[in-house]
Amino acid sequence: MQNNIESKRALTPTQRILYACLIFLSITLGYSSAHKKDAVEVSLSYYEKELLPQRSAQRPEKFGHTIDESKAVNIFYVDCNDPFASDQNAGTTDSPFRTIASAVHFVNEQRIPARIIIRPGTYQENIVLAGDSSGKDPVLIIEAEKKGTVFISGSVAQKGWEKENKEKYYSAGWPYKWGFSRLEYEYKLKYTQLGRRKEIVTLNDTLLTQKLSLSELDAGSFFIDEQLGKIYLNPPERIEINKADVEAGVITKLFEIKQRANFILRGITIQHAMGSMHEVALRLANVSNFLIEDCTVFQNGTIGILLVLAVNGTLRRVSSIQNGGNGMDMYIAQSILVEDSEFSFNCWRSHQAQVWHYFPAGAKLCHTRNIELRRNTFIGNLARGFWVDINGEFNTFKENLVMDNTDFGVFIETSHGPTRIENNRITGNRYGIMIAESWLTELTGNTIFQNRMSQIGVRAIDNRTQQDIKNREFFYAQETRGEHLIFRYLPMKLTMNNNILFSDNKEDALYRHGVAMGTDFGEHIKTYRGNNNILYHTKKEKAFLPEPVYADLTLEQWQKKTGQDKHSQWKNPEIYYVTIQHKGNNILIDSHNSKSAVTTVALYGAKMKNSSRKDPYFVGWNTVQEVATRNSWPYTFALPPETAEGHWMFFAKVYTADNQVLHSRRISVER
């Protein structure tokens, strides 16, 4: 025990906060009612009555950063395009540093409050900002002089292309030998060889598809032959490769901030990091009181953003899109605000690896407390949209758009709660919201419609044994490691009020109760609470599926079975949504129940590399056509000539006079 006490004394301030918040729960649960070293039982009633009041009392009143920017009184400049810039300069406006890394190192060494202003340019470097773990670091602001003009890039120009005889592809020298990565969870998951690669190549800012043999090359793809030291590339149609901008990622871990407090990162794009799906482009570890604002993390082969051991931070207007791993991972974090940000079109490398569960998501939170995500967008991730996993407490997800992700739109799993899901718009996913083995989930004011299998899904395993729940995830509690906890996840106490659940697809449902691993609908509904919901399915009245024991239910039967939803209504909610259809050589876009004038309709298209689930990889989304509003519906778009061959995907955006942007589902067109 003495060694463990000493290890606790060595914790940083950030770690102490997280230790107090997270270890309290693990230790208390571990020595709850049963007092058995080999199997400790934890129930909802024990959690609600004994633990939750204490947890609520300890909950911080605020979240997000509290940085006073006026303290950053020392100004330094970085300019990679100034011929007189040098890392030996003083960093003044007339004598700037050449690299960001040198400016950061200089300011850190001086331990002075500072603002580093980065002039426009592309900076191919790896940056590390390290604090002293005291939590008292001076304020440091690292920002672009003009938002969107500074690129921290892991790629270099790939030149020297030569045509391979009469073939359609070209080749160039390739000096790197990265081979196939060893990945996490190898003992559980069967990764494909393609998913183990690290390379990333773009052509005119569009990601290209990687292949594992020369014979597989088709338009918009590349192949690395490490034995011959060559890269082969088959450009998209009508692209002259010697006039194109081809870049290959050669740097990973582009920006790392660790053991640091009181910093701002603003207006910067971080792109083209090479690496596996578990490596990270922007990594923040053991950090507190920070702001990431107006930044883009784009087209990395890795995870976009990772926050681990993070406290009191804000992510505002951040875009993490088209990354090979997750758009954002948050692991052991407290009091973080994420607002007005986007986490879309991620997980393409995990998708190539044929891994669609266990970790991939547009954004995933694990061991998090007092996190709020509001007004964010999660679209088109090749996995789940948003995922809270393991020991989530007091997390809020509100006013977000979650659309067209290949798996669950919102997934709440093995979280003690409370978890509040409020006023979100969730559509076009496999399930709208899936709640699995979680207590105290509240759904309020959400519009959940046209998801492919069900609008709401529930799964609960009555006896879920979690070994080593208090191991390294709950670091520093040596005396409690290795213990088994048996979570009694039934009942779960799900609450649903003032939501809209709507569908017009005969194959899906409004509510579906999962059958996996001992789920018991009868036990679940003992604590279900619901009222004032609007529920409607245009194709069937029996839209509640409490399988497998009970027959499908109408709303009236559901009310009798559950004793709830007495004031919920079966009526068409007349929600505003957009539909898309393919007819002949046209795409038809229609608007339903618009309460505001439509100003613009835009059609987007992307050519699929393969129509199978194993590789639905896109050359790139492009605006096919855009038209100003007119009074007649539907809008008809003629398919352009370039879509005459192959397998294409289309979706539409509709812009309204009250500044709404609505998306249609994606549809597949094979010609």
N, C-alpha and C positions, 0 to 999 in steps of 0.2 A: 504493500500500500504506500510505503514511503516513496518508492520510485515514481509511483503514479502521481503523488502530490507534487513532487518536484517537476514532473513533466507539465503539470497544469500551471505552475508558476512561470514556466518558460513561454507561455502562450503570449501572442501579440494581443493588443486591445481588440482588434477585429475578431480574432479567434476566441477571446474570452466571451464576447457578446454572443457569438454563435454557439459556443460551448454551453453557456447558461441557458440558451433557448432550446437547443436540440438535445443535449445530453440529459437535461432534466426529464424530458419525456421518456427517453430510452431507459434511464435508470428507474424511474418511477414505475413504468410499465413492467420492467424486469422484476421488480420486487413488489408487485401487486398481490392480489388476493391469494394466489395459489402458493407462492413461495417455494416453487419447485425449480431446482437447477436445470432439469432436463426438459420441462415443458411448462411455460407460464401462459395462462389463459387471460386474454384481454377482451372484454365485451364492451358494447356500446353503452350500456347502462353505467358501467364502472367509469368509462371515459367521460361521459356527460356529467355524472354526479361528483366524481372525485378529482378528475384531472382538469376538465375544461374550465371550471371557475378560476383555478390557479393560472392556467394558461392565458385566459382572458385578462386577468389582472396584470400579467407581465407583458401584454401586447403593447408595443410602442404606439404612441398616439399619432406619430407622423411617419411618412416614408419619403424617399427621395433625398436629393442632396440639399445642402445649405451653404453653398460656397459663396463667399463675398468676392466678386471679380475685381473690385476696386483695389484689392490688396496686391494684385499682380502689377506692380509699379515698374519693374524692369522689363524693357522691350528688346527682343532680339529678332533677327531676320534670317531666313534661309532662302537661297535662290540658286537652284541647280543650273539655271540658264545664264547666269551672270558670268561673263568670262573672267572676272576678277574675284569671284567668290572662292573662298578657301576655308577649310576647317581649322586653319590657324588664324583666321580673322577674328575680330572682336564681336562680330555679329550685329554690327550697326546697320542702319539703312543703306549706307554707302559701302560698307565692307561686310557683306553677309557671309554666314556659313554656307558651305556647299551642300552638306547633308543634314538631314533631320536628326540622325543618330548623334552626330557631333554636338549639335545644339542642345539636345536633351542631356547628353553626358555633361556638358559644360555647366548647365544650369543646376543639374543635380549635385555636381561636385561643389558648387558654390553655396548650395542650400539657401537660395534666395527666392522670394516670390517673383514670378516672371511670367511673361507672355511671349511665346514663340510664334511669330507670324511667318507662314510659309507662302512664298510667292508661287504663281502658277508653274506647273511642270510635272513631269513624271519622275518619281524618285524610286530607283530600284535598289532597295536596301532593306535590311532587317533592323528593327528598332526595339530596344529594350529600355524601359523606364522602371527603375527599381528604387523603392523607398527604404527606410530604415526600420520598418515595422512598428514604429512608435505611435502611428496614427496622428502625428503632429507635423507632418511634412508641410512646408510652405506651399501656398497656392501656385499651381502651374497650369497655364492655359496653352494648349497646342492647337493652333487653328489656321485654316486656309485664309489667305488675304482676301480671296473671293471664293465663296462657296462653290464647290463643284469643279474647281480648276486644278486641284492638287490630287495626284494619284500616287499612292504608295503601291508599287507593282512588283509582283514576283516574276514577271515575264520579261523576256528579251526578244528582240526581233529575230525571226528565223529566216535566214536568207540563203542564197546559193542554190535555188531550186533548178533542177534539170529535168526535162521531159524524159520519161522512160520509154524509149523507142516509139511505137505507135500506140502505146497504152494511154489511157485517160489520166493516169496519175503521174505525179512528179516525185522526185526524191531530193534529199539534202543530207548533209552530214549531221550525226547525232552522237555527241561525245559522252552522254550520261548512261549509267547502268544502275538503275534503281530496282530493277527486278520486281518481284511480287511481294507485297507487304504481308507481314504477320499482323493479324488484327485481333481486337478484343473479342472475347466470348467464342473463341475457336472451338471450344469443347461443346458448345451448344448450337452454333450456327454453321451452316455449310455455305460459305461464300464462293461465288464463282471466281474463276481466275481473272476475269475482266474487272470485277469489283476490287481486286487486290492491287490494281495498278495505281500509280501516282501521277501520271502525266496529265497535263492539261494544255490544249492548243486552241487558240481562237483565230478566226479569219474575219477581218473587218468587224471586230467586236462581237462575233457570233461564235458560240461554243461548237466545236466539231466533235463528232462521235469517234471514240477509240475502238479499234478492231484488234484482234489477236493474230490475224494472218493477212498476208497480202491478197489472198484470194477473196477475202471478205470485203475489200474496199469498195465502197460505192460513193456516190456524190455526197460531199460534206463529211468525210471521215478520214482518219489517219491511222497508220500502223507504225510501231517502233520495232525495228530489228536491231537488238542490242549486239548481236554477234557481228553483224556487218557494220554496225555504227551508222545506221541510216534511219531517217524518218521518211515515210511515204505518205503522200497526201493526195486525195482525189477531191478537187475543189467543187463547190456547188456549180450548177449549170450557169453559163454565161459569166463566169468569174475568171479574169486573167490573173493568174497567180503572181506574176512578176509585177503587177500593178496593185496587188492587194497587200493589206497589212496583216501579216501572219506572225503571231507571237506564241512563244512556248514558255510555260511556267518553269522556273528553275530554282525558286526560293520558296521555302515554307516558313511558317511562323513569322509573318511580316511585322506584326506589332504585338509586343508583350509588355504588360504593365503588372508589376508584382510588388507586394508588400508596400503599397503606396496609398496615401490618402490625399484628398483635396486637389483633384485634378480635373481638367476639362479637355475633351477631344472634340473638335468642332470643324465641320465643313470639309472633311477629307474622304476620299474614296480609297478603299483597300481592296485590291483586286489581283486575280491570277496567281494566287499561291498554289504551288503544286503540293501534292501530299495525299495521304490516304483519307478516307472518310472520318477517321477518328482524330486526325491532326487538326490544327486550328489556325485560322488566319489572324484573328484579333483575340488575344487571350488576356483576360483580367483575372488575376489570382491574388487572394488575400488583400482586397482593396476595400476602401470605405470613403464615403462622401465624395462622389464623383458624378460627372455629367458627360454623356456621349450624345452629341447633338448634331443634326444635319449631316450625318455621315452615311456613306454607302459602302457596304461590304458585298462585293459583286464578283460572280464568276470565279470563285475559288474552288479548287478540287477538294477542299477540306470542309470542316465545320466553319461557318461564317464567324460567329461570336461565341465565346465561352466565358461565363462568369462563374467563378468558383471561390468560395469563402468571400462572398461579397455582401456588404452592408451599406445601406443608406445611399443608394445610387439612383440616377435617372437616365433613361434612354428616351430621347425625344427626336422625332422625325428621323429615325434611323431606318435605312433600307438594307435588308440582308436577303439578297435574291440570287437565284441561279447558282447556289453553292452545291458542291457534291455531297457534303454531309448536311447536318441540320443547319437551318438558318441561325438559330440561337439555342444554346444550352445554358441552363442556369442550375448550378449544383451547390447545395448548402449555401443558401442566400436568404437574406432577411431585409425587409423594408426597401424594396426596389419598386420604382414606378417606370412603366414602359408605356409611352403614349404616342399616338399619331405616327406609328411606325409600320413597316411592312416586312413580312417574312413569307415570301412567295417563291414558287418554282424551284424549291430546294430538293435535296436528297436524290439527285440524279446518279451519284456514284453508288450509294447504298441500293438504289433501284437496279443498277447494273449488276450489283452483287446478289440480286434476288433476295434481299433482306427487307421485309416490309413490316416487321414487328420488332420488339425488344428495345430498339432505341431510335429509329428514324422518325422525324417530325419537323414541320416548319419551325416550331419552337417547343422545347421540352424543358419542364421544371422538375427537379428532383430534390427532395429534402428542402423545401422552401416554406417560408413563413412571412405573412404580411406583404405579399406581392400584389400589385395591382397592374393589370393590363387594360388599357382603355383606348378606344378609337383606333385600333390597329387593323391590319389587313393580312389575311392568311389565304392565299389563293394558289391553286395548282401545284401544291407540294406532292411529290410522288411518294406519299406516306400519309401519316396523320397531320392534321393542321396544327392543333395546339394540344399539348399533353401535359397534365400534372400527374406525376408519378411518385409514390412513396412518401408518406408523412407530410403531405401538404396541409398547412394550417392557415386559416384566415386569409386565403388567397381570393382575389376578386378578378373577374373577367367580364368586362362590360363594354357595350357599344362598339363591338368589333364586327368586322365582316369576315366570315369563314366560308369559303366557297371552293367547290370543285377540287378538293383534295382527294387522292385516290382511296384513302381509308377513312377513319372517323374524322369528322370535323373537329369536335372537341372530345377529349378523352380524359376522364378523371379516374385514376386507378390507385388503389391501396393508399388512399389519403384519409386521414382522420377527420379533417375538416375543422371548422366550417369552411365550405367552398361556395362562393356566391357567383352565379352565372346570370348576368343581368343585361337586358336590352340589346342582345346581339342579333345579328342577321346571319343565319346559318343555312346554307343551301348547296345542293349539288354534290354532297359528299356521300360516302358509302352509308354511314350513319350520321345523323346530325350531331347528336350528343350520345356518347356511350359512357355509362357510369358503372364501374366495375370495382367491387370490394372496397367501397368507400362509404364513410359515414357523413351525415350532415351536409348533403349537397342541396343547395337552394337554387331553383330555376325561376326567374322572375322577369316577365316582360319581354321574353325572347320571341323572335319570329323565326320558326324552324320549318322549312318547307322544301319539298321536292328533293329530298335526299333519297338515295337509290334503294336502300333496304328498309330503313325506318327513320323516323324523325328523332325518336328517343329509344335508346337501347339500355337495358339494365342486365347486369350479370353479377351474381354474388356467390361466393364460395363460403359455405358455413364454417368449415374448419380449414383455415389457410395457415399452414406452418411456414414460418419464415426463419430459416436458420441464419445466424450471423447478422441479424438485423442491426446489431449494435457493434459491428466490426469497424472497419476503417471509415465507413460512412459517418459513424458517430465516434470519430477519432477521440483519442485520449482517455476513454473510459475503459481502462485495461481490465478492471475487475468484472465487467459485464460482457466481455466479448464471448462469442461462440454460443450464447444461450439461445434456446428455441423459444419463440413466441407463437402461441396459437391464437390468431385473431378470429373472433366470432363476428364475421362480417354480415350476418343476418341477425336481426333486421338492420337496414342501412339508414333509415329515416330520410328518405328523399322527399323534398317539398317542391311542388309545382304550382305557381300562381300567376295568373294574368299573362300566360303565354299563348301564342298562336302556333298550332300544328296543322299543316296543310299539305295535301298531296293530290296530284292528278295522275299518278302512275299506278296502275292496278297491281303491280308486283310488289309495291312497298307498303309499309304500315305506318301508323302514327306512333304506336308504342309496341316494342317487341321485347319480351323477356327471354334472355338467353338460356340455353339448356346446358351450358358447359359445366362440367365438374360439380354437379350436385346443387345447382341453383334451385331454390324453392320459392315459387311465386307466392304461395300462401303465407309463408313466413315473412316475405318482403313487405307485403301490403299491410301488415300489422301496424307499421309506423309510417306508411305513406300518407302524406297530406297534400291535397290539391284542391284548387277552387278557382273560379272565374277564368278558366281557360277557354279559348275558342278553338274548336277541334272540327276538322272537316276533311273528308276524302271524297273526291268527285266520282270515284269508280266503285267504292264499296263502303257499306256501313259497318261491317265487322272489321274494324281497323285496329283493334287492340288484340295483341297476340301473346297471351300469357302461357306460352307453350312450356312443357309438353302435356301437362296434366289437364288443363282446361281447354274448352273449345274457344275459338275466336269470339270476341265480344263486340257488341255494339256499345255506344256510349251509355245507353240506359243500363245494359247488363254490367258494364264496367262500374257504373255508379253503385249498383246493388252489391257487386262483389267486393268493392273496396270500401264502401261507405263514404266515399269522398267525391269531389267534383260535383257537388249538389247544385251549384250555380254556374257550372261550366256549360257551354252551349255548342250544339251541333249546327253550325251555320257557315256559309261561305264568308271568309274574312275579307275578301276583296283586297288582298294585299297587292302591292305594286310589284310586278315582276316582268321579266323579259324572256320571250321564247325565241328559239331559232330552229329553222327547218331547212332541209335540203330538198329541192324539187327540181328535177332535171338539171339544167345548167344554171340554176339560180339558188341563192340563199335568201330565205325570207325571215325578216326580223319583225316581231310583233311586241307591242307594249300592252300590258294589262293593268287596268285600274289605276292609271296614272292620275295623281292629284296635282300635278304641276306640268306646265308646258314642256315638251321635249325640244331641246335646242339642236342637238347633234346626235347622229347615230354613226358609229364606227364599227367596221368589220375587221377582225384580225384573223390571220391564218398562219399555220406552220406546217411544214411538210414533215411527216413522220418517217423515221428511219426504218421502222419495222412495226407492223400492225399487232404483233403479239404482246402479251403483258410483259414478257421478259425484256423487251427493249423498245418501249414507246418513247423514243428519244427524238427531240425536235431539233431541226436545223436552226430555227429561231422564229420568234413571233414577229410578224410584220403587219403594218396597217395595209390591208388589201384595198379598202375603199372607205371614204368618209364623206358623209353628205349632211347638209344643213336640214333642219326640220321641214316637214311639210305636213299637211293635215291628214293625208290618206295613210292608212295602215293596211296591211304590213308594208314595210320597206322591202324592196326587192333589189338585191345585188347580183349582177351577173358575174359568174365565176371568171376570173381573168385567165388569159391564155396560159400563164405559167403553172396553173393548177390543173392543166389538162391531163397530166399523168401522175400516177403515184397515189399515196395515201395521205390525206390532209386532215388537219383539225381546224375548226373555226369556232370563234366565239364573238359576241358583240358587246359593245359598251354603249349605253344610252345616257346622255347627259341632259339634265333637266334645268329649268330656269331657277330652281331653288338650290342649285349646286349639288344635287345628288348625282352619283355615278353608279349606275346599275349594270351588272354583268349578266349575260345569259349563261346557260350551261355551255360546255364545249360539245360539239358534235363531230362525228367522224364522217369523212367523205372519201370514198375510194373510187377513182376514175380510171 
